[in-house]
């Protein structure tokens, strides 16, 4: 795996993350996210307990989390549990924290919109056009590579 470590900032806290070039996926340090959302004095212990509880519930998210070596605060590379964005969403849903609530509400809204789009594809098209406008692109322009064009 070719990877690049990046520090993301959430509020004033650091979230260690890794980009995997081969899989084209982000991995985020679970302990860092737990620290931000819970403000626990020992986020590692909090994560261990949460992980134990999720396993007991039969939650496969925890089983599928990877361990990667990330640079710790002391500068040493240490094995750390990481999760993809999808896995991280599931972990966040399990954290009873007022800081997690706005994030959970946003996730529920996005999920509901996506379900609506699956039932009515026109909504997906409208969303795509709005997204193009939001990032400053002309939604009428053709962005397909030359070999994909049918004209």
C-alpha positions as CSV (number, residue, x, y, z in Angstrom):
1,X,0.0,0.0,0.0
2,X,1.4,3.4,-1.0
3,X,0.2,5.8,1.6
4,X,0.4,9.4,2.6
5,X,-0.2,10.6,6.2
6,X,-2.1,13.8,6.6
7,X,-3.2,15.7,9.6
8,X,-6.8,16.9,9.4
9,X,-8.1,19.6,11.7
10,X,-11.5,19.3,13.3
11,X,-12.1,22.5,15.4
12,X,-8.8,22.9,17.1
13,X,-8.1,19.1,17.4
14,X,-5.9,17.0,15.1
15,X,-7.2,13.9,13.3
16,X,-4.5,11.7,11.9
17,X,-5.5,10.3,8.5
18,X,-3.9,8.2,5.8
19,X,-4.6,8.2,2.0
20,X,-4.1,4.8,0.4
21,X,-3.2,5.4,-3.2
22,X,-3.9,1.9,-4.4
23,X,-7.3,1.5,-2.9
24,X,-8.0,5.3,-3.3
25,X,-9.5,5.5,0.2
26,X,-9.0,7.6,3.3
27,X,-8.4,6.0,6.7
28,X,-9.0,8.0,9.9
29,X,-7.6,7.4,13.4
30,X,-10.5,6.2,15.4
31,X,-8.9,7.3,18.7
32,X,-8.5,10.8,17.4
33,X,-12.1,11.1,16.4
34,X,-13.2,9.6,19.8
35,X,-11.0,12.1,21.6
36,X,-12.7,15.0,19.7
37,X,-16.3,13.8,20.2
38,X,-16.0,12.6,23.8
39,X,-13.4,14.9,25.3
40,X,-12.4,11.8,27.3
41,X,-9.3,12.0,29.4
42,X,-8.3,8.6,28.0
43,X,-9.7,8.3,24.5
44,X,-7.9,5.0,24.0
45,X,-9.6,3.4,27.0
46,X,-12.9,4.8,25.7
47,X,-12.4,3.3,22.3
48,X,-11.4,-0.1,23.8
49,X,-14.6,-0.2,25.8
50,X,-16.7,1.0,22.9
51,X,-15.1,-1.6,20.6
52,X,-15.8,-4.3,23.2
53,X,-19.5,-3.3,23.4
54,X,-19.9,-3.1,19.6
55,X,-18.3,-6.6,19.2
56,X,-20.8,-7.9,21.8
57,X,-23.6,-6.5,19.8
58,X,-22.4,-8.3,16.7
59,X,-21.3,-5.1,15.0
60,X,-19.0,-6.1,12.1
61,X,-17.7,-2.5,11.7
62,X,-15.2,-3.0,14.5
63,X,-14.1,-6.4,13.1
64,X,-13.3,-4.8,9.7
65,X,-11.3,-1.9,11.1
66,X,-7.6,-1.9,10.1
67,X,-4.6,-1.3,12.2
68,X,-1.9,1.0,10.7
69,X,1.2,2.6,12.1
70,X,0.7,6.3,12.5
71,X,2.9,8.9,14.1
72,X,2.0,9.4,17.7
73,X,2.4,12.6,19.7
74,X,5.8,11.5,20.9
75,X,6.9,11.2,17.2
76,X,7.1,7.4,17.2
77,X,5.2,5.2,14.8
78,X,2.6,3.2,16.7
79,X,-0.1,0.8,15.6
80,X,-3.5,2.6,15.6
81,X,-7.0,1.5,14.8
82,X,-8.2,3.3,11.7
83,X,-11.5,3.2,9.8
84,X,-12.7,4.3,6.4
85,X,-15.3,7.1,6.3
86,X,-18.1,4.6,6.1
87,X,-16.8,2.6,9.1
88,X,-16.2,5.9,11.0
89,X,-19.8,7.0,10.5
90,X,-20.9,3.8,12.2
91,X,-18.5,4.3,15.1
92,X,-19.7,7.9,15.5
93,X,-23.3,6.7,15.6
94,X,-22.4,4.6,18.6
95,X,-20.9,7.5,20.6
96,X,-23.4,9.2,22.9
97,X,-22.0,12.8,22.7
98,X,-23.6,16.2,22.2
99,X,-20.7,16.9,19.8
100,X,-21.7,13.9,17.7
101,X,-25.4,14.9,17.5
102,X,-25.0,17.6,14.7
103,X,-22.9,15.1,12.7
104,X,-25.5,12.3,13.2
105,X,-28.3,14.6,12.1
106,X,-26.3,15.6,9.0
107,X,-25.7,11.9,8.2
108,X,-29.4,11.1,8.6
109,X,-30.3,13.9,6.3
110,X,-27.8,12.8,3.6
111,X,-29.0,9.2,3.9
112,X,-32.6,10.3,3.5
113,X,-31.8,12.4,0.5
114,X,-29.9,9.5,-1.1
115,X,-32.8,7.2,-0.6
116,X,-35.1,9.7,-2.2
117,X,-32.7,10.0,-5.2
118,X,-32.6,6.3,-5.6
119,X,-36.4,6.3,-5.8
120,X,-36.6,9.2,-8.2
121,X,-33.5,9.5,-10.5
122,X,-34.4,13.0,-11.5
123,X,-33.5,14.2,-8.0
124,X,-30.0,12.8,-8.6
125,X,-29.7,14.8,-11.8
126,X,-30.9,18.0,-10.0
127,X,-28.4,17.4,-7.2
128,X,-25.5,16.8,-9.7
129,X,-26.4,20.1,-11.5
130,X,-26.5,22.0,-8.1
131,X,-23.1,20.5,-7.2
132,X,-21.6,21.5,-10.5
133,X,-22.8,25.1,-9.9
134,X,-21.6,25.1,-6.3
135,X,-18.0,24.3,-7.4
136,X,-18.2,26.9,-10.2
137,X,-18.5,24.5,-13.2
138,X,-20.9,24.9,-16.1
139,X,-23.3,22.0,-15.7
140,X,-24.0,22.1,-19.5
141,X,-20.3,21.6,-20.5
142,X,-19.1,18.2,-21.4
143,X,-16.5,16.9,-19.0
144,X,-16.1,13.4,-20.5
145,X,-12.7,12.4,-21.8
146,X,-12.4,12.6,-25.6
147,X,-12.6,8.8,-26.1
148,X,-15.9,8.7,-24.1
149,X,-17.7,11.2,-26.3
150,X,-20.3,9.9,-28.6
151,X,-20.4,12.9,-31.0
